[in-house]
Amino acid sequence: MSEPTQAMDRRARVYVSGAEGLIGAAIVRELKRRGFTNLLGLAGDGPDLLDWVKVEAFFASQCPEYVFVASGRSGGIDLNQRQPASLMRDNLLGSANLIHAAHRHRARKLLYLGSSCCYPRLCPQPMREADLFTGPLEPTNQAYAMAKLAGITLCQAYRQEHGDDFICGLPANCFGPGDDFSPENSHVIAALIRRMHAAKLAGDEEVAIWGSGSPRREFIYADDLARACLFVMERYSESAPINLGGGQELSIADLAGLVREVTGYPGRLAFDPSRPDGMPCKALDASRILGLGWRPEWDFHRALSATYAWYLEHENGIS
């Protein structure tokens, strides 16, 4: 276990890539809450991560001291099946450009966020960091997971070759305000909220749900994940990735029941086992971060209700 590292100076230049997304926006909120005053690349002012010239120019002019890599395209099973090449290419290019620029411009520390999808499909549960690279990946998101694994390996390679303090975190399935609720790209919680809310308004008697309902997933609220990201940025400095979990684990069927309760949808839930389930189970062994003293703060039901409340407030602007 690593020793605590130096606390981040509240005046330090901090760049959150992906600040417009679910996780990045939550990190920005937490940074502002803690009094950080020099945040870079906000409000769409960050570079196009797929363009090396623009990434290099941004780092040369802004010289970020701390970098949170919360960017990259992602989505549910449907998007992963339709656009595996695009997801893999975009994540590979963006990660490589960011990591190399952080090295070139001597960032003090970088946190790269991978995904629980990086673990083998039939990984022992809960999944330990040592289980990475020990078996075949889940086929429905293999291309995306391979790109994330490459990003992890690249951070480790820069640490080995150049001594860069680049660390990697593996978040559980994240949800919360600012999630992507679109039909094309949404993950399971956002998709269920959107569909059950629409079914309630339309008076539909039934909502069809992909898969058998039996797979189990661990979920972490975005604000808790943001706190975990700042925690490891200040308290963790090792080559091995660290799981960012400790949230709620439940089956997709149980999750759907909770979303039905929160949204007030009165109809039936019809599971379709002809559709892919994805990994049978994805729960993280969070003993390392818990052992360092971090704990989640949000109760799952309260977090789910807050997410639905945000959706109701913003649904007219969601495509």
Contacts in CASP RR format, 6 or more apart in sequence:
PFRMAT RR
TARGET T0000
AUTHOR 0000-0000-0000
METHOD contacts of the structure
MODEL  1
MSEPTQAMDRRARVYVSGAEGLIGAAIVRELKRRGFTNLLGLAGDGPDLL
DWVKVEAFFASQCPEYVFVASGRSGGIDLNQRQPASLMRDNLLGSANLIH
AAHRHRARKLLYLGSSCCYPRLCPQPMREADLFTGPLEPTNQAYAMAKLA
GITLCQAYRQEHGDDFICGLPANCFGPGDDFSPENSHVIAALIRRMHAAK
LAGDEEVAIWGSGSPRREFIYADDLARACLFVMERYSESAPINLGGGQEL
SIADLAGLVREVTGYPGRLAFDPSRPDGMPCKALDASRILGLGWRPEWDF
HRALSATYAWYLEHENGIS
1 288 0 8 1.000
1 291 0 8 1.000
1 292 0 8 1.000
2 235 0 8 1.000
2 236 0 8 1.000
2 237 0 8 1.000
2 238 0 8 1.000
2 292 0 8 1.000
4 234 0 8 1.000
4 235 0 8 1.000
5 109 0 8 1.000
5 234 0 8 1.000
5 235 0 8 1.000
5 236 0 8 1.000
5 237 0 8 1.000
6 234 0 8 1.000
7 234 0 8 1.000
8 14 0 8 1.000
8 36 0 8 1.000
8 66 0 8 1.000
8 230 0 8 1.000
8 233 0 8 1.000
8 234 0 8 1.000
9 65 0 8 1.000
10 34 0 8 1.000
10 35 0 8 1.000
10 36 0 8 1.000
10 37 0 8 1.000
11 36 0 8 1.000
11 37 0 8 1.000
11 38 0 8 1.000
12 36 0 8 1.000
12 38 0 8 1.000
12 65 0 8 1.000
12 66 0 8 1.000
12 108 0 8 1.000
13 38 0 8 1.000
13 40 0 8 1.000
13 62 0 8 1.000
13 63 0 8 1.000
13 64 0 8 1.000
13 65 0 8 1.000
13 66 0 8 1.000
14 31 0 8 1.000
14 36 0 8 1.000
14 38 0 8 1.000
14 39 0 8 1.000
14 40 0 8 1.000
14 64 0 8 1.000
14 65 0 8 1.000
14 66 0 8 1.000
14 67 0 8 1.000
14 68 0 8 1.000
15 39 0 8 1.000
15 40 0 8 1.000
15 41 0 8 1.000
15 62 0 8 1.000
15 64 0 8 1.000
15 66 0 8 1.000
15 67 0 8 1.000
15 68 0 8 1.000
16 24 0 8 1.000
16 27 0 8 1.000
16 28 0 8 1.000
16 31 0 8 1.000
16 39 0 8 1.000
16 40 0 8 1.000
16 41 0 8 1.000
16 42 0 8 1.000
16 68 0 8 1.000
16 70 0 8 1.000
17 24 0 8 1.000
17 46 0 8 1.000
17 49 0 8 1.000
17 67 0 8 1.000
17 68 0 8 1.000
17 69 0 8 1.000
17 70 0 8 1.000
17 71 0 8 1.000
17 98 0 8 1.000
18 24 0 8 1.000
18 70 0 8 1.000
18 71 0 8 1.000
18 72 0 8 1.000
19 25 0 8 1.000
19 27 0 8 1.000
19 28 0 8 1.000
19 39 0 8 1.000
19 41 0 8 1.000
19 42 0 8 1.000
19 44 0 8 1.000
19 46 0 8 1.000
19 70 0 8 1.000
20 44 0 8 1.000
21 70 0 8 1.000
21 178 0 8 1.000
21 180 0 8 1.000
22 174 0 8 1.000
22 175 0 8 1.000
22 176 0 8 1.000
22 178 0 8 1.000
22 179 0 8 1.000
22 180 0 8 1.000
22 222 0 8 1.000
23 70 0 8 1.000
23 113 0 8 1.000
23 171 0 8 1.000
23 174 0 8 1.000
23 222 0 8 1.000
23 225 0 8 1.000
23 226 0 8 1.000
23 229 0 8 1.000
24 68 0 8 1.000
24 70 0 8 1.000
24 71 0 8 1.000
24 226 0 8 1.000
25 178 0 8 1.000
25 222 0 8 1.000
26 176 0 8 1.000
26 222 0 8 1.000
26 223 0 8 1.000
26 225 0 8 1.000
26 226 0 8 1.000
27 68 0 8 1.000
27 70 0 8 1.000
27 226 0 8 1.000
27 229 0 8 1.000
27 230 0 8 1.000
28 39 0 8 1.000
28 42 0 8 1.000
29 223 0 8 1.000
29 226 0 8 1.000
30 223 0 8 1.000
30 226 0 8 1.000
30 227 0 8 1.000
30 229 0 8 1.000
30 230 0 8 1.000
31 39 0 8 1.000
31 230 0 8 1.000
32 39 0 8 1.000
34 230 0 8 1.000
40 46 0 8 1.000
40 62 0 8 1.000
40 64 0 8 1.000
41 58 0 8 1.000
41 62 0 8 1.000
46 58 0 8 1.000
47 54 0 8 1.000
47 55 0 8 1.000
47 57 0 8 1.000
47 58 0 8 1.000
48 54 0 8 1.000
48 55 0 8 1.000
49 55 0 8 1.000
49 71 0 8 1.000
49 72 0 8 1.000
49 93 0 8 1.000
49 94 0 8 1.000
49 97 0 8 1.000
49 98 0 8 1.000
50 90 0 8 1.000
50 93 0 8 1.000
50 94 0 8 1.000
50 97 0 8 1.000
51 97 0 8 1.000
52 97 0 8 1.000
55 94 0 8 1.000
55 97 0 8 1.000
55 98 0 8 1.000
55 101 0 8 1.000
56 101 0 8 1.000
56 104 0 8 1.000
58 101 0 8 1.000
59 101 0 8 1.000
59 102 0 8 1.000
59 104 0 8 1.000
59 105 0 8 1.000
60 105 0 8 1.000
63 105 0 8 1.000
64 102 0 8 1.000
64 105 0 8 1.000
64 107 0 8 1.000
65 107 0 8 1.000
65 108 0 8 1.000
65 109 0 8 1.000
66 107 0 8 1.000
66 108 0 8 1.000
66 109 0 8 1.000
66 110 0 8 1.000
66 233 0 8 1.000
67 98 0 8 1.000
67 102 0 8 1.000
67 107 0 8 1.000
67 109 0 8 1.000
67 110 0 8 1.000
67 111 0 8 1.000
68 110 0 8 1.000
68 111 0 8 1.000
68 113 0 8 1.000
68 229 0 8 1.000
68 233 0 8 1.000
69 95 0 8 1.000
69 98 0 8 1.000
69 99 0 8 1.000
69 110 0 8 1.000
69 111 0 8 1.000
69 112 0 8 1.000
69 113 0 8 1.000
70 113 0 8 1.000
70 229 0 8 1.000
71 94 0 8 1.000
71 98 0 8 1.000
72 90 0 8 1.000
72 91 0 8 1.000
72 94 0 8 1.000
72 95 0 8 1.000
73 86 0 8 1.000
73 87 0 8 1.000
73 90 0 8 1.000
73 91 0 8 1.000
74 87 0 8 1.000
74 115 0 8 1.000
74 144 0 8 1.000
74 185 0 8 1.000
74 187 0 8 1.000
75 87 0 8 1.000
75 144 0 8 1.000
75 180 0 8 1.000
75 185 0 8 1.000
75 186 0 8 1.000
75 187 0 8 1.000
76 141 0 8 1.000
76 185 0 8 1.000
76 186 0 8 1.000
76 187 0 8 1.000
76 188 0 8 1.000
76 191 0 8 1.000
77 140 0 8 1.000
77 141 0 8 1.000
77 210 0 8 1.000
77 276 0 8 1.000
77 278 0 8 1.000
78 184 0 8 1.000
78 210 0 8 1.000
79 87 0 8 1.000
79 184 0 8 1.000
79 185 0 8 1.000
80 87 0 8 1.000
80 140 0 8 1.000
80 141 0 8 1.000
80 143 0 8 1.000
80 144 0 8 1.000
81 140 0 8 1.000
81 276 0 8 1.000
84 142 0 8 1.000
84 143 0 8 1.000
84 144 0 8 1.000
85 143 0 8 1.000
87 143 0 8 1.000
87 144 0 8 1.000
87 147 0 8 1.000
88 143 0 8 1.000
88 144 0 8 1.000
88 146 0 8 1.000
88 147 0 8 1.000
89 147 0 8 1.000
91 144 0 8 1.000
91 147 0 8 1.000
91 148 0 8 1.000
92 147 0 8 1.000
92 150 0 8 1.000
92 151 0 8 1.000
95 112 0 8 1.000
95 147 0 8 1.000
95 150 0 8 1.000
95 151 0 8 1.000
95 154 0 8 1.000
96 151 0 8 1.000
96 154 0 8 1.000
98 110 0 8 1.000
99 110 0 8 1.000
99 112 0 8 1.000
99 151 0 8 1.000
99 154 0 8 1.000
99 155 0 8 1.000
99 158 0 8 1.000
99 166 0 8 1.000
102 110 0 8 1.000
102 164 0 8 1.000
102 166 0 8 1.000
103 158 0 8 1.000
103 162 0 8 1.000
103 164 0 8 1.000
103 166 0 8 1.000
107 164 0 8 1.000
108 165 0 8 1.000
109 165 0 8 1.000
109 166 0 8 1.000
109 167 0 8 1.000
109 233 0 8 1.000
109 237 0 8 1.000
110 155 0 8 1.000
110 164 0 8 1.000
110 165 0 8 1.000
110 166 0 8 1.000
110 167 0 8 1.000
111 167 0 8 1.000
111 168 0 8 1.000
111 169 0 8 1.000
111 229 0 8 1.000
111 232 0 8 1.000
111 233 0 8 1.000
112 151 0 8 1.000
112 152 0 8 1.000
112 155 0 8 1.000
112 166 0 8 1.000
112 167 0 8 1.000
112 168 0 8 1.000
112 169 0 8 1.000
113 168 0 8 1.000
113 169 0 8 1.000
113 170 0 8 1.000
113 171 0 8 1.000
113 229 0 8 1.000
113 244 0 8 1.000
114 148 0 8 1.000
114 151 0 8 1.000
114 152 0 8 1.000
114 168 0 8 1.000
114 169 0 8 1.000
114 170 0 8 1.000
114 171 0 8 1.000
114 241 0 8 1.000
115 144 0 8 1.000
115 145 0 8 1.000
115 148 0 8 1.000
115 170 0 8 1.000
115 171 0 8 1.000
116 127 0 8 1.000
116 170 0 8 1.000
116 171 0 8 1.000
116 172 0 8 1.000
116 173 0 8 1.000
116 218 0 8 1.000
116 282 0 8 1.000
116 284 0 8 1.000
117 137 0 8 1.000
117 138 0 8 1.000
117 141 0 8 1.000
117 144 0 8 1.000
117 145 0 8 1.000
117 148 0 8 1.000
117 279 0 8 1.000
117 282 0 8 1.000
118 132 0 8 1.000
118 137 0 8 1.000
118 145 0 8 1.000
118 148 0 8 1.000
118 149 0 8 1.000
118 152 0 8 1.000
118 170 0 8 1.000
119 127 0 8 1.000
119 131 0 8 1.000
119 132 0 8 1.000
119 170 0 8 1.000
119 279 0 8 1.000
119 282 0 8 1.000
120 131 0 8 1.000
120 134 0 8 1.000
120 135 0 8 1.000
120 136 0 8 1.000
120 137 0 8 1.000
121 135 0 8 1.000
121 136 0 8 1.000
121 137 0 8 1.000
121 138 0 8 1.000
121 139 0 8 1.000
121 278 0 8 1.000
121 279 0 8 1.000
121 280 0 8 1.000
122 135 0 8 1.000
122 136 0 8 1.000
122 280 0 8 1.000
123 131 0 8 1.000
123 134 0 8 1.000
123 135 0 8 1.000
124 131 0 8 1.000
125 281 0 8 1.000
125 283 0 8 1.000
126 218 0 8 1.000
126 283 0 8 1.000
126 284 0 8 1.000
126 285 0 8 1.000
126 286 0 8 1.000
127 243 0 8 1.000
127 282 0 8 1.000
127 283 0 8 1.000
127 284 0 8 1.000
127 285 0 8 1.000
128 243 0 8 1.000
128 285 0 8 1.000
129 170 0 8 1.000
129 240 0 8 1.000
129 241 0 8 1.000
129 242 0 8 1.000
129 243 0 8 1.000
129 285 0 8 1.000
129 288 0 8 1.000
130 240 0 8 1.000
132 149 0 8 1.000
132 152 0 8 1.000
132 241 0 8 1.000
133 149 0 8 1.000
137 145 0 8 1.000
137 146 0 8 1.000
138 145 0 8 1.000
138 278 0 8 1.000
138 279 0 8 1.000
140 276 0 8 1.000
140 278 0 8 1.000
141 278 0 8 1.000
151 168 0 8 1.000
152 168 0 8 1.000
152 241 0 8 1.000
155 164 0 8 1.000
155 166 0 8 1.000
155 167 0 8 1.000
155 168 0 8 1.000
156 166 0 8 1.000
156 168 0 8 1.000
156 239 0 8 1.000
158 164 0 8 1.000
158 166 0 8 1.000
159 165 0 8 1.000
159 166 0 8 1.000
159 239 0 8 1.000
160 239 0 8 1.000
165 237 0 8 1.000
167 232 0 8 1.000
167 233 0 8 1.000
167 236 0 8 1.000
167 237 0 8 1.000
167 238 0 8 1.000
167 241 0 8 1.000
167 242 0 8 1.000
168 241 0 8 1.000
168 242 0 8 1.000
169 229 0 8 1.000
169 232 0 8 1.000
169 241 0 8 1.000
169 242 0 8 1.000
169 243 0 8 1.000
169 244 0 8 1.000
170 241 0 8 1.000
170 242 0 8 1.000
170 243 0 8 1.000
170 244 0 8 1.000
170 284 0 8 1.000
171 220 0 8 1.000
171 225 0 8 1.000
171 228 0 8 1.000
171 244 0 8 1.000
171 245 0 8 1.000
172 217 0 8 1.000
172 218 0 8 1.000
172 219 0 8 1.000
172 220 0 8 1.000
172 225 0 8 1.000
172 243 0 8 1.000
172 244 0 8 1.000
172 245 0 8 1.000
172 246 0 8 1.000
172 247 0 8 1.000
172 282 0 8 1.000
172 283 0 8 1.000
172 284 0 8 1.000
173 187 0 8 1.000
173 188 0 8 1.000
173 189 0 8 1.000
173 217 0 8 1.000
173 218 0 8 1.000
173 219 0 8 1.000
173 220 0 8 1.000
173 282 0 8 1.000
174 219 0 8 1.000
174 220 0 8 1.000
174 221 0 8 1.000
174 222 0 8 1.000
174 225 0 8 1.000
175 187 0 8 1.000
175 189 0 8 1.000
175 190 0 8 1.000
175 219 0 8 1.000
175 220 0 8 1.000
175 221 0 8 1.000
175 222 0 8 1.000
175 303 0 8 1.000
175 304 0 8 1.000
175 307 0 8 1.000
176 189 0 8 1.000
176 221 0 8 1.000
176 222 0 8 1.000
176 223 0 8 1.000
176 303 0 8 1.000
176 306 0 8 1.000
176 307 0 8 1.000
176 310 0 8 1.000
177 222 0 8 1.000
177 306 0 8 1.000
177 307 0 8 1.000
177 310 0 8 1.000
178 222 0 8 1.000
178 310 0 8 1.000
178 314 0 8 1.000
179 186 0 8 1.000
179 187 0 8 1.000
179 189 0 8 1.000
179 190 0 8 1.000
179 222 0 8 1.000
179 307 0 8 1.000
180 186 0 8 1.000
180 187 0 8 1.000
180 190 0 8 1.000
181 190 0 8 1.000
181 191 0 8 1.000
181 193 0 8 1.000
181 194 0 8 1.000
181 311 0 8 1.000
181 315 0 8 1.000
181 318 0 8 1.000
182 318 0 8 1.000
182 319 0 8 1.000
183 191 0 8 1.000
183 194 0 8 1.000
186 194 0 8 1.000
188 217 0 8 1.000
188 252 0 8 1.000
188 255 0 8 1.000
189 219 0 8 1.000
189 255 0 8 1.000
189 259 0 8 1.000
189 304 0 8 1.000
189 307 0 8 1.000
190 307 0 8 1.000
190 311 0 8 1.000
192 209 0 8 1.000
192 255 0 8 1.000
192 256 0 8 1.000
192 259 0 8 1.000
193 259 0 8 1.000
193 262 0 8 1.000
193 263 0 8 1.000
193 307 0 8 1.000
193 308 0 8 1.000
193 311 0 8 1.000
194 311 0 8 1.000
194 318 0 8 1.000
195 207 0 8 1.000
196 207 0 8 1.000
196 259 0 8 1.000
196 260 0 8 1.000
196 263 0 8 1.000
196 264 0 8 1.000
196 265 0 8 1.000
197 263 0 8 1.000
197 265 0 8 1.000
197 308 0 8 1.000
197 311 0 8 1.000
197 312 0 8 1.000
197 315 0 8 1.000
198 204 0 8 1.000
199 206 0 8 1.000
199 207 0 8 1.000
199 265 0 8 1.000
199 267 0 8 1.000
200 263 0 8 1.000
200 264 0 8 1.000
200 265 0 8 1.000
200 266 0 8 1.000
204 267 0 8 1.000
205 267 0 8 1.000
205 268 0 8 1.000
206 267 0 8 1.000
206 268 0 8 1.000
206 269 0 8 1.000
206 270 0 8 1.000
207 265 0 8 1.000
207 267 0 8 1.000
207 268 0 8 1.000
207 269 0 8 1.000
207 270 0 8 1.000
208 270 0 8 1.000
208 272 0 8 1.000
209 252 0 8 1.000
209 256 0 8 1.000
209 269 0 8 1.000
209 270 0 8 1.000
209 271 0 8 1.000
209 272 0 8 1.000
210 272 0 8 1.000
210 275 0 8 1.000
210 276 0 8 1.000
210 277 0 8 1.000
211 252 0 8 1.000
211 271 0 8 1.000
211 272 0 8 1.000
211 273 0 8 1.000
211 274 0 8 1.000
211 275 0 8 1.000
211 276 0 8 1.000
211 277 0 8 1.000
212 271 0 8 1.000
212 273 0 8 1.000
212 277 0 8 1.000
213 251 0 8 1.000
213 252 0 8 1.000
213 253 0 8 1.000
213 256 0 8 1.000
213 271 0 8 1.000
213 277 0 8 1.000
214 251 0 8 1.000
214 252 0 8 1.000
214 253 0 8 1.000
214 277 0 8 1.000
214 280 0 8 1.000
215 251 0 8 1.000
215 252 0 8 1.000
215 277 0 8 1.000
215 278 0 8 1.000
215 279 0 8 1.000
215 280 0 8 1.000
215 281 0 8 1.000
215 282 0 8 1.000
216 249 0 8 1.000
216 250 0 8 1.000
216 251 0 8 1.000
216 252 0 8 1.000
216 280 0 8 1.000
216 281 0 8 1.000
216 282 0 8 1.000
216 283 0 8 1.000
217 249 0 8 1.000
217 250 0 8 1.000
217 251 0 8 1.000
217 252 0 8 1.000
217 255 0 8 1.000
217 281 0 8 1.000
217 282 0 8 1.000
217 283 0 8 1.000
218 245 0 8 1.000
218 246 0 8 1.000
218 247 0 8 1.000
218 248 0 8 1.000
218 249 0 8 1.000
218 282 0 8 1.000
218 283 0 8 1.000
218 284 0 8 1.000
219 247 0 8 1.000
219 248 0 8 1.000
219 249 0 8 1.000
219 250 0 8 1.000
219 255 0 8 1.000
219 300 0 8 1.000
220 228 0 8 1.000
220 244 0 8 1.000
220 245 0 8 1.000
220 246 0 8 1.000
220 247 0 8 1.000
220 248 0 8 1.000
220 296 0 8 1.000
221 247 0 8 1.000
221 296 0 8 1.000
221 298 0 8 1.000
221 300 0 8 1.000
221 303 0 8 1.000
221 306 0 8 1.000
221 307 0 8 1.000
223 297 0 8 1.000
223 298 0 8 1.000
224 247 0 8 1.000
224 296 0 8 1.000
224 297 0 8 1.000
224 298 0 8 1.000
224 303 0 8 1.000
225 244 0 8 1.000
225 245 0 8 1.000
227 294 0 8 1.000
227 297 0 8 1.000
228 244 0 8 1.000
228 245 0 8 1.000
228 289 0 8 1.000
228 294 0 8 1.000
228 296 0 8 1.000
229 244 0 8 1.000
231 289 0 8 1.000
231 292 0 8 1.000
231 294 0 8 1.000
232 242 0 8 1.000
232 244 0 8 1.000
232 289 0 8 1.000
232 292 0 8 1.000
232 294 0 8 1.000
235 292 0 8 1.000
235 294 0 8 1.000
236 242 0 8 1.000
236 289 0 8 1.000
236 292 0 8 1.000
242 288 0 8 1.000
242 289 0 8 1.000
243 284 0 8 1.000
243 285 0 8 1.000
243 286 0 8 1.000
243 288 0 8 1.000
243 289 0 8 1.000
244 284 0 8 1.000
244 286 0 8 1.000
244 289 0 8 1.000
245 284 0 8 1.000
245 286 0 8 1.000
245 289 0 8 1.000
245 296 0 8 1.000
246 284 0 8 1.000
246 286 0 8 1.000
246 289 0 8 1.000
246 290 0 8 1.000
246 296 0 8 1.000
247 286 0 8 1.000
247 296 0 8 1.000
247 300 0 8 1.000
248 300 0 8 1.000
249 283 0 8 1.000
250 258 0 8 1.000
250 300 0 8 1.000
252 277 0 8 1.000
253 269 0 8 1.000
253 271 0 8 1.000
256 269 0 8 1.000
257 269 0 8 1.000
258 300 0 8 1.000
258 301 0 8 1.000
258 304 0 8 1.000
259 265 0 8 1.000
259 304 0 8 1.000
260 267 0 8 1.000
260 269 0 8 1.000
262 301 0 8 1.000
262 304 0 8 1.000
262 305 0 8 1.000
262 308 0 8 1.000
263 308 0 8 1.000
311 318 0 8 1.000
END
